[in-house]
């Protein structure tokens, strides 16, 4: 999947809002549309930005800079132990990493607590 997807609200087949739901967190979604009435719904579906047509060059540059910062800050992948924990909770796998997961009820659990 690409890092960034540009969508219009009105597209053949699925709408841009429907596609944003399908894409989820798989890519940064930017809407480029003439439909200003869908902005709130777009952001509720995780839009990184919402550009109105005709797009101004400075506004597009702001969006590109914002996307570059987001992409640079995004982790390259989930830590190995987190991936194992997700698989364990889904019932698909149990590993050493999941046997070391410590949880507390009623107070914060930090790294020092989990290695006692």
The first five atom37 places (N, CA, C, CB, O) and aatype in JSON, in Angstrom:
{
  "aatype": [20, 20, 20, 20, 20, 20, 20, 20, 20, 20, 20, 20, 20, 20, 20, 20, 20, 20, 20, 20, 20, 20, 20, 20, 20, 20, 20, 20, 20, 20, 20, 20, 20, 20, 20, 20, 20, 20, 20, 20, 20, 20, 20, 20, 20, 20, 20, 20, 20, 20, 20, 20, 20, 20, 20, 20, 20, 20, 20, 20, 20, 20, 20, 20, 20, 20, 20, 20, 20, 20, 20, 20, 20, 20, 20, 20, 20, 20, 20, 20, 20, 20, 20, 20, 20, 20, 20, 20, 20, 20, 20, 20, 20, 20, 20, 20, 20, 20, 20, 20, 20, 20, 20, 20, 20, 20, 20, 20, 20, 20, 20, 20, 20, 20, 20, 20],
  "atom_mask": [
    [1, 1, 1, 1, 1],
    [1, 1, 1, 1, 1],
    [1, 1, 1, 1, 1],
    [1, 1, 1, 1, 1],
    [1, 1, 1, 1, 1],
    [1, 1, 1, 1, 1],
    [1, 1, 1, 1, 1],
    [1, 1, 1, 1, 1],
    [1, 1, 1, 1, 1],
    [1, 1, 1, 1, 1],
    [1, 1, 1, 1, 1],
    [1, 1, 1, 1, 1],
    [1, 1, 1, 1, 1],
    [1, 1, 1, 1, 1],
    [1, 1, 1, 1, 1],
    [1, 1, 1, 1, 1],
    [1, 1, 1, 1, 1],
    [1, 1, 1, 1, 1],
    [1, 1, 1, 1, 1],
    [1, 1, 1, 1, 1],
    [1, 1, 1, 1, 1],
    [1, 1, 1, 1, 1],
    [1, 1, 1, 1, 1],
    [1, 1, 1, 1, 1],
    [1, 1, 1, 1, 1],
    [1, 1, 1, 1, 1],
    [1, 1, 1, 1, 1],
    [1, 1, 1, 1, 1],
    [1, 1, 1, 1, 1],
    [1, 1, 1, 1, 1],
    [1, 1, 1, 1, 1],
    [1, 1, 1, 1, 1],
    [1, 1, 1, 1, 1],
    [1, 1, 1, 1, 1],
    [1, 1, 1, 1, 1],
    [1, 1, 1, 1, 1],
    [1, 1, 1, 1, 1],
    [1, 1, 1, 1, 1],
    [1, 1, 1, 1, 1],
    [1, 1, 1, 1, 1],
    [1, 1, 1, 1, 1],
    [1, 1, 1, 1, 1],
    [1, 1, 1, 1, 1],
    [1, 1, 1, 1, 1],
    [1, 1, 1, 1, 1],
    [1, 1, 1, 1, 1],
    [1, 1, 1, 1, 1],
    [1, 1, 1, 1, 1],
    [1, 1, 1, 1, 1],
    [1, 1, 1, 1, 1],
    [1, 1, 1, 1, 1],
    [1, 1, 1, 1, 1],
    [1, 1, 1, 1, 1],
    [1, 1, 1, 1, 1],
    [1, 1, 1, 1, 1],
    [1, 1, 1, 1, 1],
    [1, 1, 1, 1, 1],
    [1, 1, 1, 1, 1],
    [1, 1, 1, 1, 1],
    [1, 1, 1, 1, 1],
    [1, 1, 1, 1, 1],
    [1, 1, 1, 1, 1],
    [1, 1, 1, 1, 1],
    [1, 1, 1, 1, 1],
    [1, 1, 1, 1, 1],
    [1, 1, 1, 1, 1],
    [1, 1, 1, 1, 1],
    [1, 1, 1, 1, 1],
    [1, 1, 1, 1, 1],
    [1, 1, 1, 1, 1],
    [1, 1, 1, 1, 1],
    [1, 1, 1, 1, 1],
    [1, 1, 1, 1, 1],
    [1, 1, 1, 1, 1],
    [1, 1, 1, 1, 1],
    [1, 1, 1, 1, 1],
    [1, 1, 1, 1, 1],
    [1, 1, 1, 1, 1],
    [1, 1, 1, 1, 1],
    [1, 1, 1, 1, 1],
    [1, 1, 1, 1, 1],
    [1, 1, 1, 1, 1],
    [1, 1, 1, 1, 1],
    [1, 1, 1, 1, 1],
    [1, 1, 1, 1, 1],
    [1, 1, 1, 1, 1],
    [1, 1, 1, 1, 1],
    [1, 1, 1, 1, 1],
    [1, 1, 1, 1, 1],
    [1, 1, 1, 1, 1],
    [1, 1, 1, 1, 1],
    [1, 1, 1, 1, 1],
    [1, 1, 1, 1, 1],
    [1, 1, 1, 1, 1],
    [1, 1, 1, 1, 1],
    [1, 1, 1, 1, 1],
    [1, 1, 1, 1, 1],
    [1, 1, 1, 1, 1],
    [1, 1, 1, 1, 1],
    [1, 1, 1, 1, 1],
    [1, 1, 1, 1, 1],
    [1, 1, 1, 1, 1],
    [1, 1, 1, 1, 1],
    [1, 1, 1, 1, 1],
    [1, 1, 1, 1, 1],
    [1, 1, 1, 1, 1],
    [1, 1, 1, 1, 1],
    [1, 1, 1, 1, 1],
    [1, 1, 1, 1, 1],
    [1, 1, 1, 1, 1],
    [1, 1, 1, 1, 1],
    [1, 1, 1, 1, 1],
    [1, 1, 1, 1, 1],
    [1, 1, 1, 1, 1],
    [1, 1, 1, 1, 1],
    [1, 1, 1, 1, 1]
  ],
  "atom_positions": [
    [[0.85, -1.18, 0.0], [0.0, 0.0, 0.0], [0.9, 1.24, 0.0], [-0.97, 0.0, 1.23], [1.95, 1.24, 0.64]],
    [[0.49, 2.3, -0.7], [1.29, 3.52, -0.72], [1.24, 4.24, 0.63], [0.8, 4.46, -1.82], [0.37, 3.96, 1.46]],
    [[2.16, 5.16, 0.86], [2.15, 5.95, 2.1], [1.01, 6.95, 2.12], [3.48, 6.69, 2.26], [0.44, 7.22, 3.18]],
    [[0.66, 7.51, 0.96], [-0.35, 8.57, 0.85], [-1.33, 8.22, -0.27], [0.31, 9.94, 0.57], [-0.95, 7.73, -1.33]],
    [[-2.62, 8.48, 0.0], [-3.66, 8.28, -1.0], [-4.48, 9.57, -1.09], [-4.58, 7.05, -0.65], [-4.95, 10.08, -0.07]],
    [[-4.63, 10.09, -2.31], [-5.47, 11.26, -2.55], [-6.8, 10.78, -3.11], [-4.77, 12.28, -3.53], [-6.83, 10.04, -4.1]],
    [[-7.89, 11.19, -2.48], [-9.23, 10.76, -2.88], [-10.15, 11.95, -3.08], [-9.82, 9.8, -1.85], [-9.99, 12.99, -2.44]],
    [[-11.11, 11.78, -3.96], [-12.21, 12.73, -4.08], [-13.38, 12.15, -3.29], [-12.6, 13.01, -5.6], [-13.39, 10.95, -3.02]],
    [[-14.34, 12.95, -2.93], [-15.53, 12.43, -2.26], [-16.36, 11.62, -3.26], [-16.39, 13.59, -1.65], [-16.74, 10.48, -2.98]],
    [[-16.61, 12.21, -4.41], [-17.41, 11.54, -5.44], [-16.49, 10.85, -6.42], [-18.34, 12.54, -6.18], [-15.74, 11.49, -7.16]],
    [[-16.55, 9.53, -6.41], [-15.73, 8.72, -7.32], [-16.6, 7.6, -7.87], [-14.45, 8.14, -6.59], [-17.63, 7.27, -7.26]],
    [[-16.23, 7.02, -8.99], [-17.01, 5.88, -9.5], [-16.88, 4.69, -8.55], [-16.53, 5.49, -10.93], [-15.82, 4.46, -7.98]],
    [[-17.94, 3.97, -8.38], [-17.92, 2.83, -7.45], [-18.11, 3.33, -6.03], [-16.59, 2.05, -7.57], [-19.15, 3.91, -5.71]],
    [[-17.13, 3.1, -5.19], [-17.21, 3.55, -3.8], [-16.88, 5.03, -3.69], [-16.26, 2.73, -2.91], [-16.11, 5.57, -4.48]],
    [[-17.48, 5.68, -2.71], [-17.15, 7.09, -2.46], [-15.78, 7.17, -1.8], [-18.23, 7.78, -1.58], [-15.27, 6.17, -1.29]],
    [[-15.2, 8.35, -1.81], [-13.92, 8.55, -1.13], [-14.02, 8.24, 0.35], [-13.44, 9.97, -1.33], [-13.07, 7.71, 0.94]],
    [[-15.15, 8.56, 0.97], [-15.33, 8.25, 2.39], [-15.34, 6.75, 2.63], [-16.64, 8.88, 2.92], [-14.75, 6.27, 3.59]],
    [[-16.0, 6.01, 1.76], [-16.01, 4.54, 1.88], [-14.6, 3.98, 1.69], [-16.98, 3.92, 0.86], [-14.2, 3.06, 2.4]],
    [[-13.86, 4.52, 0.74], [-12.5, 4.05, 0.5], [-11.6, 4.36, 1.7], [-11.93, 4.7, -0.78], [-10.72, 3.57, 2.03]],
    [[-11.81, 5.51, 2.35], [-11.0, 5.86, 3.52], [-11.2, 4.84, 4.63], [-11.37, 7.27, 4.02], [-10.25, 4.51, 5.34]],
    [[-12.41, 4.35, 4.78], [-12.67, 3.31, 5.79], [-11.92, 2.03, 5.43], [-14.19, 3.02, 5.9], [-11.34, 1.39, 6.3]],
    [[-11.94, 1.66, 4.15], [-11.24, 0.46, 3.7], [-9.73, 0.6, 3.91], [-11.54, 0.18, 2.22], [-9.08, -0.34, 4.36]],
    [[-9.19, 1.77, 3.6], [-7.75, 2.02, 3.74], [-7.35, 2.04, 5.2], [-7.36, 3.33, 3.06], [-6.27, 1.57, 5.55]],
    [[-8.2, 2.6, 6.06], [-7.91, 2.65, 7.49], [-6.59, 3.33, 7.78], [-7.91, 1.26, 8.08], [-6.32, 4.41, 7.26]],
    [[-5.76, 2.69, 8.61], [-4.46, 3.23, 8.97], [-3.36, 2.78, 8.01], [-4.1, 2.82, 10.4], [-2.18, 3.0, 8.26]],
    [[-3.74, 2.14, 6.91], [-2.76, 1.63, 5.97], [-2.03, 2.7, 5.2], [-3.43, 0.72, 5.02], [-0.93, 2.46, 4.69]],
    [[-2.62, 3.9, 5.1], [-1.99, 5.0, 4.37], [-2.59, 6.31, 4.89], [-2.2, 4.86, 2.82], [-3.66, 6.32, 5.49]],
    [[-1.89, 7.38, 4.65], [-2.4, 8.71, 4.98], [-3.36, 9.11, 3.86], [-1.24, 9.77, 5.15], [-2.99, 9.09, 2.68]],
    [[-4.58, 9.47, 4.22], [-5.59, 9.81, 3.23], [-5.78, 11.32, 3.19], [-6.94, 9.1, 3.53], [-5.99, 11.96, 4.23]],
    [[-5.71, 11.89, 1.98], [-5.98, 13.3, 1.76], [-7.14, 13.39, 0.79], [-4.72, 14.06, 1.23], [-7.11, 12.79, -0.28]],
    [[-8.16, 14.16, 1.16], [-9.28, 14.38, 0.26], [-9.03, 15.64, -0.55], [-10.61, 14.48, 1.04], [-8.64, 16.68, 0.0]],
    [[-9.24, 15.55, -1.84], [-9.15, 16.69, -2.76], [-10.5, 16.74, -3.47], [-7.93, 16.56, -3.79], [-10.79, 15.92, -4.33]],
    [[-11.33, 17.72, -3.09], [-12.72, 17.69, -3.55], [-13.31, 19.09, -3.58], [-13.56, 16.78, -2.66], [-12.78, 20.02, -2.97]],
    [[-14.41, 19.22, -4.29], [-15.17, 20.47, -4.31], [-16.28, 20.45, -3.27], [-15.76, 20.71, -5.7], [-17.01, 21.43, -3.12]],
    [[-16.42, 19.35, -2.54], [-17.53, 19.14, -1.6], [-17.11, 19.5, -0.17], [-18.02, 17.68, -1.65], [-16.59, 18.64, 0.55]],
    [[-17.31, 20.73, 0.24], [-16.88, 21.12, 1.57], [-17.75, 20.55, 2.68], [-16.86, 22.61, 1.68], [-17.33, 20.52, 3.83]],
    [[-18.94, 20.09, 2.35], [-19.86, 19.59, 3.38], [-19.47, 18.23, 3.97], [-21.24, 19.49, 2.81], [-20.1, 17.78, 4.93]],
    [[-18.45, 17.58, 3.43], [-18.05, 16.26, 3.92], [-16.76, 16.29, 4.76], [-17.87, 15.31, 2.75], [-16.23, 15.24, 5.11]],
    [[-16.27, 17.46, 5.07], [-14.99, 17.58, 5.78], [-15.01, 16.89, 7.14], [-14.63, 19.06, 5.95], [-14.08, 16.17, 7.48]],
    [[-16.06, 17.1, 7.91], [-16.12, 16.49, 9.25], [-16.12, 14.97, 9.14], [-17.38, 16.97, 10.02], [-15.4, 14.3, 9.88]],
    [[-16.9, 14.42, 8.23], [-16.93, 12.97, 8.04], [-15.56, 12.46, 7.59], [-18.01, 12.59, 7.0], [-15.14, 11.38, 8.01]],
    [[-14.88, 13.22, 6.76], [-13.56, 12.8, 6.29], [-12.58, 12.71, 7.46], [-13.02, 13.79, 5.23], [-11.85, 11.72, 7.57]],
    [[-12.56, 13.71, 8.32], [-11.65, 13.67, 9.47], [-12.05, 12.58, 10.46], [-11.62, 15.03, 10.16], [-11.19, 12.0, 11.11]],
    [[-13.32, 12.31, 10.59], [-13.76, 11.2, 11.46], [-13.27, 9.86, 10.92], [-15.31, 11.18, 11.59], [-13.09, 8.9, 11.67]],
    [[-13.06, 9.8, 9.61], [-12.55, 8.57, 8.98], [-11.04, 8.59, 8.85], [-13.17, 8.39, 7.6], [-10.47, 7.79, 8.1]],
    [[-10.38, 9.49, 9.57], [-8.92, 9.48, 9.64], [-8.18, 10.27, 8.58], [-8.48, 8.11, 9.57], [-6.99, 10.04, 8.37]],
    [[-8.86, 11.2, 7.9], [-8.18, 11.98, 6.87], [-7.01, 12.77, 7.45], [-9.16, 12.94, 6.19], [-7.1, 13.35, 8.53]],
    [[-5.91, 12.79, 6.71], [-4.76, 13.6, 7.1], [-4.99, 15.06, 6.74], [-3.47, 13.08, 6.42], [-4.49, 15.95, 7.42]],
    [[-5.76, 15.3, 5.68], [-6.07, 16.66, 5.27], [-7.26, 16.63, 4.32], [-4.85, 17.33, 4.59], [-7.69, 15.57, 3.85]],
    [[-7.79, 17.83, 4.05], [-8.99, 17.98, 3.22], [-8.79, 19.24, 2.4], [-10.31, 18.06, 4.08], [-8.87, 20.35, 2.92]],
    [[-8.53, 19.08, 1.11], [-8.26, 20.21, 0.22], [-9.47, 20.47, -0.67], [-7.01, 19.94, -0.65], [-10.06, 19.55, -1.23]],
    [[-9.82, 21.74, -0.78], [-10.94, 22.11, -1.64], [-10.45, 22.53, -3.02], [-11.75, 23.23, -1.01], [-9.46, 23.25, -3.15]],
    [[-11.16, 22.06, -4.05], [-10.85, 22.43, -5.43], [-11.44, 23.82, -5.69], [-11.42, 21.39, -6.44], [-12.51, 24.13, -5.17]],
    [[-10.79, 24.63, -6.47], [-9.46, 24.43, -7.04], [-8.4, 24.59, -5.95], [-9.2, 25.44, -8.21], [-8.47, 25.51, -5.14]],
    [[-7.44, 23.68, -5.95], [-6.41, 23.65, -4.91], [-5.38, 24.75, -5.15], [-5.73, 22.26, -4.86], [-4.86, 24.9, -6.26]],
    [[-5.11, 25.5, -4.09], [-4.08, 26.53, -4.17], [-2.71, 25.88, -3.93], [-4.34, 27.68, -3.12], [-2.58, 24.98, -3.1]],
    [[-1.71, 26.34, -4.66], [-0.38, 25.75, -4.59], [0.17, 25.8, -3.16], [0.57, 26.46, -5.54], [0.72, 24.8, -2.69]],
    [[0.03, 26.93, -2.48], [0.56, 27.03, -1.1], [-0.14, 26.05, -0.16], [0.39, 28.46, -0.57], [0.5, 25.47, 0.71]],
    [[-1.43, 25.88, -0.35], [-2.17, 24.93, 0.5], [-1.71, 23.5, 0.24], [-3.7, 25.05, 0.24], [-1.58, 22.72, 1.18]],
    [[-1.46, 23.15, -1.0], [-0.96, 21.82, -1.33], [0.44, 21.62, -0.75], [-0.94, 21.62, -2.86], [0.76, 20.53, -0.27]],
    [[1.27, 22.65, -0.8], [2.61, 22.55, -0.22], [2.54, 22.3, 1.29], [3.42, 23.83, -0.5], [3.32, 21.51, 1.83]],
    [[1.6, 22.97, 1.98], [1.4, 22.73, 3.42], [1.04, 21.26, 3.67], [0.29, 23.65, 3.98], [1.56, 20.64, 4.59]],
    [[0.16, 20.74, 2.85], [-0.27, 19.35, 3.0], [0.9, 18.39, 2.8], [-1.4, 19.03, 2.01], [1.08, 17.45, 3.57]],
    [[1.69, 18.63, 1.77], [2.84, 17.77, 1.49], [3.84, 17.83, 2.65], [3.53, 18.19, 0.18], [4.38, 16.79, 3.04]],
    [[4.09, 19.01, 3.2], [5.01, 19.12, 4.34], [4.46, 18.38, 5.56], [5.25, 20.61, 4.69], [5.21, 17.7, 6.27]],
    [[3.17, 18.5, 5.8], [2.54, 17.79, 6.92], [2.67, 16.27, 6.73], [1.04, 18.18, 7.05], [2.98, 15.55, 7.68]],
    [[2.43, 15.81, 5.51], [2.55, 14.38, 5.23], [3.99, 13.9, 5.4], [2.07, 14.08, 3.81], [4.21, 12.81, 5.93]],
    [[4.95, 14.68, 4.96], [6.35, 14.3, 5.12], [6.71, 14.16, 6.59], [7.27, 15.33, 4.44], [7.43, 13.23, 6.97]],
    [[6.21, 15.06, 7.44], [6.47, 14.95, 8.88], [5.82, 13.7, 9.46], [5.95, 16.2, 9.62], [6.44, 12.97, 10.23]],
    [[4.57, 13.45, 9.07], [3.86, 12.26, 9.57], [4.58, 10.97, 9.17], [2.43, 12.24, 9.04], [4.74, 10.06, 9.98]],
    [[4.99, 10.91, 7.92], [5.66, 9.7, 7.42], [7.0, 9.51, 8.13], [5.87, 9.78, 5.9], [7.36, 8.38, 8.46]],
    [[7.73, 10.59, 8.36], [9.02, 10.5, 9.04], [8.86, 10.05, 10.48], [9.74, 11.86, 9.0], [9.74, 9.39, 11.03]],
    [[7.74, 10.39, 11.11], [7.51, 10.04, 12.52], [6.88, 8.67, 12.69], [6.63, 11.07, 13.16], [6.88, 8.13, 13.8]],
    [[6.35, 8.1, 11.62], [5.65, 6.82, 11.73], [6.65, 5.7, 11.99], [4.83, 6.53, 10.46], [7.66, 5.61, 11.29]],
    [[6.39, 4.86, 12.98], [7.27, 3.71, 13.2], [7.3, 2.81, 11.97], [6.82, 2.92, 14.45], [6.31, 2.69, 11.25]],
    [[8.44, 2.18, 11.76], [8.57, 1.3, 10.59], [7.84, -0.02, 10.78], [10.04, 1.03, 10.3], [7.54, -0.7, 9.8]],
    [[7.56, -0.39, 11.98], [6.84, -1.63, 12.23], [6.58, -1.78, 13.72], [7.62, -2.83, 11.69], [7.23, -1.13, 14.54]],
    [[5.67, -2.63, 14.06], [5.36, -2.86, 15.46], [6.5, -3.64, 16.12], [4.03, -3.63, 15.61], [7.11, -4.5, 15.49]],
    [[6.79, -3.33, 17.37], [7.83, -4.11, 18.06], [7.45, -5.58, 18.07], [8.02, -3.6, 19.51], [6.28, -5.94, 18.09]],
    [[8.46, -6.44, 18.06], [8.24, -7.89, 17.98], [7.32, -8.38, 19.09], [9.58, -8.62, 18.06], [6.42, -9.19, 18.83]],
    [[7.53, -7.9, 20.33], [6.7, -8.38, 21.43], [5.26, -7.91, 21.3], [7.28, -7.91, 22.77], [4.35, -8.62, 21.72]],
    [[5.02, -6.72, 20.72], [3.66, -6.24, 20.52], [2.96, -7.09, 19.46], [3.66, -4.75, 20.11], [1.79, -7.45, 19.62]],
    [[3.66, -7.4, 18.39], [3.1, -8.26, 17.36], [2.73, -9.61, 17.94], [4.1, -8.43, 16.2], [1.66, -10.15, 17.64]],
    [[3.6, -10.17, 18.76], [3.32, -11.46, 19.39], [2.11, -11.36, 20.31], [4.54, -11.96, 20.18], [1.28, -12.27, 20.34]],
    [[2.0, -10.26, 21.05], [0.88, -10.1, 21.97], [-0.44, -10.03, 21.19], [1.06, -8.84, 22.84], [-1.44, -10.62, 21.6]],
    [[-0.44, -9.3, 20.09], [-1.65, -9.2, 19.28], [-2.05, -10.57, 18.75], [-1.44, -8.21, 18.11], [-3.23, -10.93, 18.78]],
    [[-1.08, -11.33, 18.26], [-1.38, -12.68, 17.75], [-1.9, -13.57, 18.88], [-0.12, -13.31, 17.11], [-2.82, -14.37, 18.67]],
    [[-1.33, -13.43, 20.07], [-1.77, -14.24, 21.2], [-3.21, -13.9, 21.58], [-0.85, -14.03, 22.41], [-4.03, -14.8, 21.79]],
    [[-3.53, -12.59, 21.66], [-4.88, -12.21, 22.05], [-5.9, -12.6, 20.99], [-4.96, -10.72, 22.31], [-7.08, -12.78, 21.28]],
    [[-5.43, -12.72, 19.75], [-6.32, -13.18, 18.68], [-6.45, -14.7, 18.69], [-5.8, -12.71, 17.31], [-7.25, -15.26, 17.94]],
    [[-5.66, -15.36, 19.56], [-5.73, -16.81, 19.65], [-4.96, -17.54, 18.58], [-7.13, -17.24, 19.61], [-5.18, -18.74, 18.36]],
    [[-4.05, -16.84, 17.89], [-3.34, -17.49, 16.8], [-1.94, -17.95, 17.17], [-3.25, -16.57, 15.63], [-1.36, -18.77, 16.46]],
    [[-1.38, -17.44, 18.26], [-0.01, -17.8, 18.57], [0.3, -17.47, 20.03], [0.97, -17.06, 17.63], [-0.2, -16.49, 20.57]],
    [[1.13, -18.29, 20.65], [1.63, -17.98, 21.99], [3.15, -18.15, 21.94], [0.98, -18.91, 23.1], [3.66, -19.18, 21.5]],
    [[3.85, -17.12, 22.4], [5.31, -17.13, 22.36], [5.85, -16.7, 23.71], [5.84, -16.21, 21.23], [5.1, -16.34, 24.62]],
    [[7.2, -16.75, 23.84], [7.83, -16.26, 25.06], [7.47, -14.82, 25.33], [9.32, -16.41, 24.98], [7.24, -14.44, 26.48]],
    [[7.41, -14.0, 24.29], [7.12, -12.58, 24.47], [5.78, -12.38, 25.16], [7.12, -11.86, 23.12], [5.66, -11.48, 26.0]],
    [[4.77, -13.19, 24.83], [3.47, -13.0, 25.46], [3.46, -13.52, 26.88], [2.4, -13.7, 24.65], [2.65, -13.06, 27.69]],
    [[4.31, -14.45, 27.21], [4.33, -14.94, 28.58], [4.96, -13.93, 29.53], [5.09, -16.26, 28.66], [4.79, -14.04, 30.75]],
    [[5.68, -12.93, 28.99], [6.3, -11.9, 29.81], [5.45, -10.65, 29.95], [7.63, -11.54, 29.24], [5.83, -9.73, 30.67]],
    [[4.3, -10.59, 29.28], [3.46, -9.4, 29.35], [2.85, -9.32, 30.73], [2.37, -9.42, 28.26], [2.23, -10.28, 31.2]],
    [[3.02, -8.19, 31.39], [2.53, -7.97, 32.74], [1.47, -6.88, 32.69], [3.68, -7.6, 33.71], [1.65, -5.89, 31.99]],
    [[0.41, -7.03, 33.41], [-0.6, -5.98, 33.45], [-1.0, -5.73, 34.89], [-1.84, -6.36, 32.61], [-0.9, -6.61, 35.75]],
    [[-1.45, -4.54, 35.13], [-1.88, -4.13, 36.46], [-3.26, -3.53, 36.35], [-0.88, -3.13, 37.11], [-3.6, -2.93, 35.33]],
    [[-4.06, -3.68, 37.38], [-5.37, -3.05, 37.43], [-5.31, -1.97, 38.49], [-6.5, -4.09, 37.74], [-4.9, -2.21, 39.62]],
    [[-5.72, -0.76, 38.1], [-5.81, 0.32, 39.07], [-4.6, 1.22, 39.16], [-6.08, -0.24, 40.39], [-4.64, 2.22, 39.87]],
    [[-3.52, 0.9, 38.49], [-2.37, 1.8, 38.47], [-1.59, 1.57, 37.2], [-1.47, 1.58, 39.72], [-1.77, 0.57, 36.49]],
    [[-0.71, 2.5, 36.92], [0.08, 2.41, 35.69], [1.13, 1.33, 35.81], [0.74, 3.76, 35.36], [1.74, 1.17, 36.87]],
    [[1.34, 0.59, 34.75], [2.37, -0.43, 34.69], [3.48, 0.09, 33.79], [1.8, -1.79, 34.15], [3.25, 0.35, 32.61]],
    [[4.68, 0.25, 34.34], [5.77, 0.72, 33.49], [6.78, -0.38, 33.27], [6.44, 1.96, 34.1], [6.62, -1.49, 33.78]],
    [[7.83, -0.08, 32.52], [8.82, -1.1, 32.16], [9.46, -1.72, 33.39], [9.9, -0.48, 31.27], [9.72, -2.93, 33.4]],
    [[9.71, -0.93, 34.43], [10.35, -1.46, 35.63], [9.44, -2.49, 36.32], [10.7, -0.32, 36.61], [9.92, -3.51, 36.81]],
    [[8.14, -2.21, 36.35], [7.19, -3.14, 36.95], [7.15, -4.47, 36.22], [5.8, -2.53, 36.98], [7.03, -5.52, 36.85]],
    [[7.24, -4.44, 34.91], [7.03, -5.65, 34.14], [8.22, -6.61, 34.21], [6.75, -5.3, 32.7], [8.1, -7.75, 33.77]],
    [[9.34, -6.18, 34.74], [10.51, -7.06, 34.81], [10.8, -7.53, 36.23], [11.72, -6.35, 34.26], [11.91, -8.0, 36.5]],
    [[9.84, -7.41, 37.12], [10.02, -7.9, 38.5], [9.82, -9.37, 38.6], [9.09, -7.2, 39.44], [9.94, -9.94, 39.69]]
  ]
}
